[in-house]
Amino acid sequence: MEVKSTAKTVRFTARKTRLVLDVIRGKSVEEALAILQFMPNQAAVAVAKVVKTAKADATHNFNMDASKLYITKCYADEGITMKRFRPRAKGSAAPIMKRTSHITVVVDEK
């Protein structure tokens, strides 16, 4: 049985989050958390939080063995984009797009 966990509107771009998710896809949960702990990317902290949540849901709600869990699917979709403006020369303005993402991690037993 697959267990899905999501984090919505995380303040990292989906593109940068996908770089982190590509590294841990298919690995065991323990190995993935060890990799994420030492990754230099800021999005690794948010991804680790979602992986821990999926692990806790699987063990607590579905009585799965934590040592047998592995990541079957993980993906990042685009969330909302907050639009801001920066003042520029001669009274004009330049747009700033503050992008967010929805992180989803699916775990299952081997």
C-alpha positions, -999 to +999 in steps of 0.1 A: +000+000+000+014+034-010+014+063+015+014+098+001+025+130+019+025+165+005+037+200+015+019+228-002+031+263-010+068+258+000+089+289-008+113+272-032+109+270-070+097+237-084+127+236-107+152+237-078+132+213-057+132+187-086+170+187-085+168+174-049+140+150-056+158+134-085+186+123-061+164+105-036+139+088-060+139+050-056+161+050-025+151+037+010+137+062+034+167+060+058+192+064+029+172+093+015+172+111+049+209+106+052+215+121+017+192+151+024+209+159+057+242+167+039+229+183+007+238+220+003+205+229-013+180+248+008+151+228-006+166+196+009+153+207+043+117+210+031+120+177+012+134+159+043+104+172+063+080+156+038+099+123+037+098+122+076+061+129+075+055+101+049+075+077+070+056+086+102+022+082+084+032+048+071+043+035+104+017+050+126-015+049+104-008+018+083+014-003+106+042-006+080+078-016+089+100+015+089+131-004+078+114-017+046+101+017+034+114+031+001+104+061-020+084+050-050+074+085-064+084+120-056+076+151-075+073+189-072+045+208-089+043+246-093+024+264-066+011+299-066+033+327-077+034+359-057+038+389-079+058+419-065+074+449-082+108+466-078+111+503-085+134+511-114+147+542-131+125+570-144+094+559-124+091+525-140+089+492-123+102+456-129+083+425-119+095+400-093+080+365-094+082+348-060+075+312-070+063+284-047+060+246-051+039+217-039+062+187-028+048+152-029+065+120-017+050+085-020+065+057+001+058+019+000+071-013+016+095-036-003 
